[in-house]
Amino acid sequence: MLFQRLLLCLLLSLAGAVSARAATPEEGVAFFEKRVRPLLAEHCYECHGGKKAKGGLRLDSRDGWVKGGDSGTALLPGKPDDSLLIKGARHWDKDFKMPPDNRLAQAQIDDLIQWVKLGAPDPRTNAPAAGATVAAKPAYGISVEEGRKHWAYQPVKAQPLPKLKDKAWPRNELDHFTLARMEKAGITPAPDAGPRTLIRRLTFDLTGLPPTAEETEAFVRDFSLSHAPTFSPPNGAGGKVSRRESESRAIAAAVDRLLASPHYGERWGRHWLDVVRYADTCGNASDYPVPQAYKYRNYVIKAFNEDKPFDRFIREQLAGDLLNSKLETPNPELLVAPGYLAIARHFGGGKGEPHLTIEDAIENTGRAFLGLSLSCARCHDHKFDPVAIPDYYALYGIFSSTTFPHPGSEGMNRPKDLVPLTPKAELEAATKAWKDQLAALDADVKKAEAAKAAADKLPDAPDKKAKVDAATKAVTAAKAKHKQVSDTVPYELAYAVADAKPANARIHVRGDPTRLGEEVPRRFLAVLGGQPLPKDCGNSGRLELANWIADPANPLTARVFVNRLWQHHFGRGLVTTPNDFGTRGQAPTHPELLDFLAKKFIESGWSVKAMHRLILTSRTWQLASGDEVGRAVPSASVGRTDNSAARSGQTRPTSGDFFLLFIPKPKPKSSPAELFAKNSAKDPNNSLWWRADRRRLDAESIRDALLHVSGDLDATVGGAHPFPPVHTWGFTQHNQFFANYDNRQRTVYQMQQRLRKHPFLALFDGADPNSSTATREPSTTPLQSLFMMNDSFAHALAAKFAARVQQGELDEARQVERAFLALYARLPQPDELALATDYLANFRAKLAAKKLPTDQAWPSLARALLGANEFLYVD
């Protein structure tokens, strides 16, 4: 057993070593633009830029660091440990530090290291000479006319259903597109997944939680109604139709039930929060907290639960405040929604680097809604897509005509320009009362200071010192009270945006906001129509931008979002680069299906839940993931005490991580294993969707499932985090804000920090809150297994789970059955049951021999069951 465990750790280590996918050149450049360029501009250009090149080193161009300074080249691409820049940033050598006084945050150093590991991709050309004029248009890029030939920029077209050989196979229109491609390739679809696999897959897909034992058994009964002993279906085709109808009704009912659950919005809201890089801190050098950010998070969750039309969702996030201004009865929710823009990253201290915050907002708007990277056009025409510098600054003018809130920073440590949620009359009354209170407190301060001055002038006497001390304390207390009240706004605020004075932007030559070029009128991207703002537009133009994005004629918006839906239901999108539909992104595997879904989405009134129903009731989604479909599964019903009956259907992989069971099963006449082998030879990557892909649970689902099965999940909606009061804020880059406010609510409600990721999310590959996370790349590391075995959180929940399965049940075999039902949606096989009960008996004997409490046997077994792949993966 020890050897097997050591071998497992070795294999996990090797898997972790190769799990990281090599970045494409485009991804490398995007990483530089997003994470490295702002860092260099903020911390390095002052000493190593155009105005000053300390030590002969310039870091404002690629040629600068390649040439290096007095000590040689600054970087060796691919070799961070041998690169001078990395050595200096680490501050390991007391005589060689960069920056010399203040060490960068560890997350920033990690970004530099990752950049060098990627080969230090850097699109910057030579820095311009001082006094240079505006550069001519770069010679690279593609024209709008050429760009419009790319599939993603062409209009969404209505797609007829393909003709099929097997007309009986599809369960809805979607299946026609997948089966047509399979038939063309000579591939046979995998068998259907069994009811236990389906209910677990479906429940995790829609809620991020496992089904309860009761939910599983109810679904199995509904699904298998036509197989019940009391049901006698007609022979032949009629029996097949009745069985299919029974199965389809069961799946449709389960989909409706789960879509109505409040947990649905928590699951799918989290997917959207990945894309919009949600965080509860601002990301500047001190990472100031944003106490109001949770309101936007909750708005997103509520929007998904209510099935808010997606085009409306777009308009509210980009311009909810402008929509609200047109209403007779204001809606505070519309003021919260543009928190989407407000949560853009902030940089630096003092007033920050507002041009970088606007760049972050533009880039995320492009990626989230359009599947396009726009930031390259900040300095030069996009190399690969028809997005020129004027396109970028046309959008820049819209966002620079918007007031972004100031979250707090070193040098300006109080929030500013947040948006009141109180109606105007109440706001005026509250403001007046606040000012009156501050005036009274100001008077108290002056009175205390006068008393202190009088005490200082008292003639020397034995009690003079005591009187002066008392007066000093009174002044301190009065000032502290005044400061606390002045920093505590007496009305509710949203971390959102508002319109500023509208104005067009001027081009920043090579991305430098101090070197301005020609003015660019505000408009949309030329390749998507280039619509200008109306001549009478007296605001920022954000609402017009939202309308252009949400226009059904926009070829990108609906395609991008339905691709995200497909991605989260199948594990990857029809377009495997969900944030990049440009010329360097991947083409769709099924372009007609993508257009079919996009058209359906628009025709449904942009209903997200309608698209869930379409996808989940398709046969394509309901296929098995492995060749175990011919094996028998022990039956289960809540309240049973025997494990002898068998029900035909789908088995799930056994928890072999712990029990090491590799027991061969007899093959049916038509072996699924042979089908899988044949298909895998033709389509090893499952590009044609002939089977389901087995997927590991994401970080949130792992944590939430642990809490759920242990009975420890707090299902209430999350609210504000217990941040320090504003009047105590004084965070700096040397004393950054760091905190971890763990609770038992769902993980979506945990505080998300930018410069230091939550430890659990970091371990299990949670989203990066600094940039849009289109896909999560799961890693496999020994630390993940060690967490399940040794972490105090896992231990506590395993103990609660063990107590739960034992509660009210004395029969140990039945306790094991309960555990398997809760974790794997099935009963144990007879050999698994025997191994589990033997393990409990043997472990209790060992504990008793050492005079230790024998009640620790079940928690030990629970940790093994919770750490099994069968719990951590979905088929």
NORNORRA-V44891 format. One record per residue. N is the residue number from 0. SS is DSSP state (H for helix, E for strand, - for the rest). PSI is psi in whole degrees, -180 to 180 (none if undefined). D_FIRST is the distance of its C-alpha to the first C-alpha in whole Angstrom. Layout:
n = (N:N)
ss = (SS:SS)
psi = (PSI:PSI)
d_first = (D_FIRST:D_FIRST)
This chain:
n = (0:1:2:3:4:5:6:7:8:9:10:11:12:13:14:15:16:17:18:19:20:21:22:23:24:25:26:27:28:29:30:31:32:33:34:35:36:37:38:39:40:41:42:43:44:45:46:47:48:49:50:51:52:53:54:55:56:57:58:59:60:61:62:63:64:65:66:67:68:69:70:71:72:73:74:75:76:77:78:79:80:81:82:83:84:85:86:87:88:89:90:91:92:93:94:95:96:97:98:99:100:101:102:103:104:105:106:107:108:109:110:111:112:113:114:115:116:117:118:119:120:121:122:123:124:125:126:127:128:129:130:131:132:133:134:135:136:137:138:139:140:141:142:143:144:145:146:147:148:149:150:151:152:153:154:155:156:157:158:159:160:161:162:163:164:165:166:167:168:169:170:171:172:173:174:175:176:177:178:179:180:181:182:183:184:185:186:187:188:189:190:191:192:193:194:195:196:197:198:199:200:201:202:203:204:205:206:207:208:209:210:211:212:213:214:215:216:217:218:219:220:221:222:223:224:225:226:227:228:229:230:231:232:233:234:235:236:237:238:239:240:241:242:243:244:245:246:247:248:249:250:251:252:253:254:255:256:257:258:259:260:261:262:263:264:265:266:267:268:269:270:271:272:273:274:275:276:277:278:279:280:281:282:283:284:285:286:287:288:289:290:291:292:293:294:295:296:297:298:299:300:301:302:303:304:305:306:307:308:309:310:311:312:313:314:315:316:317:318:319:320:321:322:323:324:325:326:327:328:329:330:331:332:333:334:335:336:337:338:339:340:341:342:343:344:345:346:347:348:349:350:351:352:353:354:355:356:357:358:359:360:361:362:363:364:365:366:367:368:369:370:371:372:373:374:375:376:377:378:379:380:381:382:383:384:385:386:387:388:389:390:391:392:393:394:395:396:397:398:399:400:401:402:403:404:405:406:407:408:409:410:411:412:413:414:415:416:417:418:419:420:421:422:423:424:425:426:427:428:429:430:431:432:433:434:435:436:437:438:439:440:441:442:443:444:445:446:447:448:449:450:451:452:453:454:455:456:457:458:459:460:461:462:463:464:465:466:467:468:469:470:471:472:473:474:475:476:477:478:479:480:481:482:483:484:485:486:487:488:489:490:491:492:493:494:495:496:497:498:499:500:501:502:503:504:505:506:507:508:509:510:511:512:513:514:515:516:517:518:519:520:521:522:523:524:525:526:527:528:529:530:531:532:533:534:535:536:537:538:539:540:541:542:543:544:545:546:547:548:549:550:551:552:553:554:555:556:557:558:559:560:561:562:563:564:565:566:567:568:569:570:571:572:573:574:575:576:577:578:579:580:581:582:583:584:585:586:587:588:589:590:591:592:593:594:595:596:597:598:599:600:601:602:603:604:605:606:607:608:609:610:611:612:613:614:615:616:617:618:619:620:621:622:623:624:625:626:627:628:629:630:631:632:633:634:635:636:637:638:639:640:641:642:643:644:645:646:647:648:649:650:651:652:653:654:655:656:657:658:659:660:661:662:663:664:665:666:667:668:669:670:671:672:673:674:675:676:677:678:679:680:681:682:683:684:685:686:687:688:689:690:691:692:693:694:695:696:697:698:699:700:701:702:703:704:705:706:707:708:709:710:711:712:713:714:715:716:717:718:719:720:721:722:723:724:725:726:727:728:729:730:731:732:733:734:735:736:737:738:739:740:741:742:743:744:745:746:747:748:749:750:751:752:753:754:755:756:757:758:759:760:761:762:763:764:765:766:767:768:769:770:771:772:773:774:775:776:777:778:779:780:781:782:783:784:785:786:787:788:789:790:791:792:793:794:795:796:797:798:799:800:801:802:803:804:805:806:807:808:809:810:811:812:813:814:815:816:817:818:819:820:821:822:823:824:825:826:827:828:829:830:831:832:833:834:835:836:837:838:839:840:841:842:843:844:845:846:847:848:849:850:851:852:853:854:855:856:857:858:859:860:861:862:863:864:865:866:867:868:869:870:871:872:873:874)
ss = (-:H:H:H:H:H:H:H:H:H:H:H:H:H:H:H:H:H:H:-:-:-:-:-:H:H:H:H:H:H:H:H:H:H:H:H:H:H:H:H:H:H:H:-:H:H:H:H:-:-:-:-:E:H:H:H:-:-:-:-:-:H:H:H:H:H:H:-:E:-:-:E:-:-:-:-:-:-:-:H:H:H:-:H:H:H:H:H:H:H:-:-:E:-:-:E:-:-:-:-:-:-:-:-:-:H:H:H:H:H:H:H:H:H:H:H:H:-:-:-:-:-:-:-:-:-:-:-:-:-:-:-:-:-:-:-:-:-:-:-:-:-:-:H:H:H:H:-:-:-:H:H:H:-:-:-:-:-:-:-:-:-:-:-:-:-:-:-:-:-:-:-:H:H:H:H:H:H:H:H:H:H:H:H:H:-:-:-:-:-:-:E:-:-:H:H:H:H:H:H:H:H:H:H:H:H:H:-:-:-:-:-:H:H:H:H:H:H:H:H:H:H:H:-:H:H:H:-:-:-:-:-:-:-:-:-:H:H:H:H:H:H:H:H:H:H:H:H:H:H:H:H:H:H:H:H:H:H:H:-:-:H:H:H:H:H:H:H:H:H:H:H:H:H:H:-:-:-:-:-:E:-:-:-:-:-:-:-:E:-:-:-:H:H:H:H:H:H:H:H:H:H:H:H:H:-:-:-:-:H:H:H:H:H:H:H:H:H:H:H:H:H:H:H:-:-:-:-:-:-:-:H:H:H:H:H:H:-:H:H:H:H:-:-:-:-:-:-:-:-:-:-:-:H:H:H:H:H:H:H:H:H:H:H:H:H:H:H:H:H:-:-:-:-:H:H:H:H:-:-:-:-:-:-:-:-:-:-:H:H:H:H:H:H:H:H:H:H:H:H:-:E:E:-:-:E:-:-:E:-:-:E:-:-:-:E:-:-:E:E:-:-:-:H:H:H:H:H:H:H:H:H:H:H:H:H:H:H:H:H:H:H:H:H:H:H:H:H:H:H:H:H:H:H:H:H:-:-:-:-:-:-:-:H:H:H:H:H:H:H:H:H:H:H:H:H:H:H:H:H:H:H:H:H:H:H:-:-:-:-:-:-:E:E:-:-:-:E:E:-:-:-:-:-:E:E:E:E:H:H:H:-:-:-:-:E:E:E:E:E:-:-:E:-:-:H:H:H:-:-:-:E:-:-:-:-:-:-:-:-:-:H:H:H:H:H:H:H:H:H:-:-:-:-:-:-:H:H:H:H:H:H:H:H:H:H:H:H:H:H:-:-:-:-:-:-:-:-:-:-:-:-:-:-:-:-:-:-:-:-:H:H:H:H:H:H:H:H:H:H:H:H:H:-:-:-:-:H:H:H:H:H:H:H:H:H:-:-:-:-:-:-:E:-:-:-:H:H:H:H:-:-:E:E:-:-:-:-:-:-:-:-:-:-:-:E:E:-:-:-:-:-:-:-:-:H:H:H:H:-:-:-:-:-:-:-:-:-:-:-:-:H:H:H:H:H:H:H:H:H:H:H:-:-:-:-:-:-:-:-:-:-:-:-:E:E:-:-:H:H:H:H:H:H:H:H:H:H:H:-:-:-:-:E:-:-:-:-:-:-:-:-:-:-:-:H:H:H:-:-:-:-:-:-:-:-:-:-:-:-:-:-:-:-:E:-:H:H:H:-:-:-:-:-:-:-:-:-:H:H:H:H:H:-:-:-:-:-:-:-:-:-:-:-:-:-:-:-:-:-:-:H:H:H:H:H:H:H:H:H:-:H:H:H:H:H:H:H:H:H:H:H:H:H:H:H:-:-:-:-:-:H:H:H:H:H:H:H:H:H:H:H:H:H:-:-:-:-:-:H:H:H:H:H:H:H:H:H:H:H:H:H:H:H:H:H:H:H:H:-:-:-:-:-:-:H:H:H:H:H:H:H:H:H:H:H:-:-:H:H:H:H:E:E:-)
psi = (-41:-44:-42:-39:-42:-40:-40:-45:-40:-45:-40:-40:-44:-39:-40:-33:-28:3:-25:123:134:134:144:162:-38:-40:-36:-44:-41:-39:-43:-49:-36:-41:-30:-47:-48:-36:-47:-42:-38:-37:-14:-32:-27:-38:-20:49:-157:-31:-24:136:77:133:17:9:130:135:14:11:162:-43:-28:-50:-25:-46:-39:-171:-148:-25:1:-173:141:-26:145:101:132:-8:76:-37:-20:5:129:-39:-42:-42:-43:-40:-32:-23:31:-29:119:-20:1:95:136:121:156:-32:-45:118:139:157:149:-36:-35:-40:-41:-38:-43:-43:-45:-39:-46:-39:-35:-3:13:52:133:107:-1:135:-177:138:141:151:153:136:6:150:175:129:152:167:130:156:5:174:174:154:164:-43:-43:-40:-34:-9:-18:140:-38:-23:1:152:148:130:144:135:124:154:132:153:143:153:-46:87:-16:-14:-44:148:-19:-176:-36:-40:-27:-39:-42:-43:-36:-42:-37:-45:-39:-35:-1:34:138:131:150:160:164:146:153:169:-33:-41:-43:-44:-34:-44:-46:-44:-42:-40:-45:-26:-14:15:157:157:151:165:-39:-42:-40:-50:-35:-41:-43:-41:-46:-43:-39:23:-41:-10:-5:150:-28:-3:129:90:156:160:161:-145:-34:-39:-40:-40:-44:-42:-44:-41:-42:-46:-43:-41:-41:-43:-45:-40:-41:-40:-47:-42:-44:-34:-26:-9:140:-20:-20:-50:-33:-37:-53:-24:-37:-38:-43:-37:-29:-47:-38:13:54:142:160:6:164:-18:2:-176:-24:-9:56:142:155:88:-24:-3:-31:-25:-39:-43:-47:-32:-44:-47:-44:-39:-42:-41:-36:-2:48:128:135:-33:-36:-39:-41:-50:-40:-38:-33:-27:34:-36:-36:-36:-40:-34:-16:-5:143:-40:109:148:106:-29:-33:-22:-28:-36:-41:7:-22:-46:-38:-31:9:151:145:157:149:-169:-175:-130:-4:-163:82:-30:-30:-35:-42:-41:-42:-40:-42:-47:-42:-35:-43:-45:-46:-46:-32:-9:36:140:126:-15:-24:-32:2:-35:-26:160:141:133:-29:-19:156:62:110:169:-45:-33:-46:-47:-16:-41:-37:-39:-35:-44:-30:-12:16:138:115:142:151:119:-16:147:169:124:-25:73:23:138:153:150:32:165:121:142:2:140:154:-46:-46:-37:-45:-42:-44:-38:-42:-45:-38:-46:-39:-42:-42:-37:-41:-42:-34:-39:-39:-39:-46:-38:-43:-40:-37:-41:-37:-42:-40:-39:-37:-29:-3:145:154:132:161:-31:6:-45:-42:-39:-41:-42:-42:-40:-38:-44:-37:-39:-46:-44:-41:-41:-40:-41:-42:-43:-42:-45:-39:-27:-4:101:131:15:162:140:154:142:89:-171:166:162:142:-169:121:138:147:157:158:147:136:110:121:32:6:113:-10:-7:98:138:-145:156:143:122:145:132:-179:171:135:-39:-20:15:-31:28:131:164:148:149:-29:13:117:18:-168:-33:8:-35:-39:-42:-45:-40:-38:-41:-42:3:127:-23:-12:123:-11:-43:-53:-40:-45:-43:-41:-29:-38:-40:-49:-44:-46:-17:-26:-9:-19:157:165:-35:116:0:79:-26:3:95:10:-171:-21:-5:174:143:154:142:-31:79:-37:-39:-40:-45:-39:-46:-42:-43:-44:-40:-48:-45:-26:0:28:38:117:-41:-32:-38:-36:-47:-41:-47:-46:-23:4:152:-29:-43:-25:9:157:157:-18:-179:21:6:-16:2:150:150:134:138:165:144:141:126:-10:156:-4:162:35:-27:162:144:134:149:-151:130:153:160:138:164:60:-16:-32:-44:-12:48:122:68:119:143:149:139:142:174:-45:100:122:-32:-40:-41:-45:-39:-42:-47:-40:-31:-34:-35:73:-27:4:38:-22:2:42:-8:169:154:133:133:141:145:147:173:-45:-42:-35:-51:-46:-38:-39:-46:-39:-50:-24:-7:16:7:126:110:6:156:134:149:-143:151:154:58:157:147:146:-36:-9:-2:132:37:145:176:-17:-19:67:157:122:135:163:109:74:142:-171:15:173:153:-27:-24:1:150:127:116:144:-47:-12:105:147:133:-42:-42:-35:-39:-38:30:44:170:151:114:3:-19:162:126:103:-41:147:125:105:137:162:111:154:-32:-33:-44:-39:-34:-47:-27:-34:-20:144:-34:-47:-40:-46:-43:-34:-40:-41:-38:-43:-44:-35:-42:-21:-21:124:10:115:-24:118:-36:-41:-34:-43:-40:-44:-44:-46:-40:-44:-38:-40:0:31:166:158:151:158:-40:-35:-42:-44:-44:-41:-47:-36:-41:-45:-45:-46:-40:-38:-40:-42:-41:-42:-38:-31:8:40:157:128:-7:1:-2:-47:-44:-34:-46:-39:-40:-38:-42:-39:-27:-1:148:-32:-29:-37:-8:157:133:none)
d_first = (0:4:5:5:6:9:10:10:12:14:15:16:18:20:21:22:24:26:26:30:32:35:38:42:45:46:43:43:47:46:44:46:49:47:45:47:51:51:49:51:54:54:53:54:57:59:59:58:60:63:65:63:61:60:59:60:57:57:54:57:56:54:56:56:53:53:56:55:57:58:54:53:51:50:47:45:43:40:39:39:38:41:44:46:47:43:43:46:45:42:44:42:45:48:51:50:49:50:51:52:53:50:47:45:43:39:39:42:41:38:40:42:39:38:41:41:38:40:42:45:46:50:53:55:58:60:62:65:68:69:72:71:72:70:69:69:67:64:64:61:60:61:64:64:65:63:60:61:60:57:55:54:58:59:60:58:59:59:57:58:55:54:55:52:52:50:52:50:47:47:47:49:51:48:46:49:49:45:46:49:47:44:47:48:45:44:41:41:39:36:36:36:33:33:34:31:30:34:34:31:32:36:35:33:35:38:37:34:32:30:33:33:32:36:36:34:35:39:38:37:40:42:41:40:44:45:42:43:45:48:48:50:50:53:52:51:52:53:49:48:50:49:46:46:48:46:43:45:47:43:42:45:45:42:43:46:44:42:44:46:43:44:40:41:43:41:38:41:43:40:40:43:43:40:43:46:44:44:43:45:46:48:47:49:49:49:47:49:48:50:50:52:49:47:51:50:46:48:50:48:46:49:50:48:48:51:51:54:55:53:57:58:54:55:59:58:55:58:61:60:63:65:65:65:68:70:69:72:69:66:63:61:58:59:60:56:55:56:53:52:54:54:50:51:49:52:52:54:56:59:60:57:57:59:59:55:54:57:55:52:53:55:52:50:53:53:49:48:51:52:49:51:51:54:53:54:58:58:59:60:60:57:56:54:56:59:59:62:63:65:63:61:63:65:62:62:65:64:61:63:66:63:63:59:58:57:54:55:54:55:59:59:57:58:58:61:62:60:61:63:62:65:68:71:73:70:69:72:73:69:70:74:72:70:72:74:72:71:75:75:72:74:77:75:73:77:78:75:76:80:79:77:80:82:80:80:84:84:86:84:84:81:79:79:76:74:76:75:72:72:74:71:68:70:71:67:66:69:67:64:65:67:64:62:64:65:61:61:62:63:63:60:59:57:55:57:59:63:66:68:71:70:71:70:68:69:66:64:65:62:60:62:63:66:67:69:70:72:72:70:71:68:67:64:62:65:62:62:65:66:68:70:71:74:77:77:73:74:70:67:66:63:64:65:62:60:63:62:59:59:61:60:62:60:57:54:54:53:51:49:48:47:45:43:43:41:39:37:37:36:34:37:40:43:44:41:42:43:45:47:49:51:52:49:47:45:47:46:45:47:50:52:49:49:53:53:51:53:56:54:53:57:58:56:58:55:53:49:48:50:48:45:46:47:44:42:44:44:42:41:39:37:36:32:30:28:28:26:30:31:28:29:28:28:31:31:34:35:35:34:32:31:28:30:32:32:33:34:33:30:26:24:21:18:16:13:12:10:11:10:13:15:18:21:24:28:30:33:37:37:33:32:30:33:35:32:32:36:36:33:35:38:37:34:34:35:39:40:38:38:34:33:31:27:27:25:27:29:29:31:30:26:28:31:28:26:29:31:28:28:32:32:34:38:40:43:44:44:47:48:45:46:47:49:53:55:57:55:54:54:51:51:49:48:48:46:45:42:40:37:39:36:36:35:37:36:35:38:40:38:40:40:41:41:41:38:35:34:30:28:31:30:26:26:29:32:36:38:41:43:43:43:40:40:37:33:31:27:25:21:20:17:19:20:16:16:20:18:16:18:22:24:26:22:22:25:25:22:24:27:25:24:27:29:27:28:31:34:31:30:28:25:24:27:25:22:25:27:23:23:27:27:24:24:28:26:25:22:22:22:18:17:19:18:14:16:18:16:13:17:18:15:15:19:19:17:19:22:21:21:24:23:24:22:23:20:18:20:20:16:16:18:17:14:17:19:16:16:18:20:21:22:24:27:28)
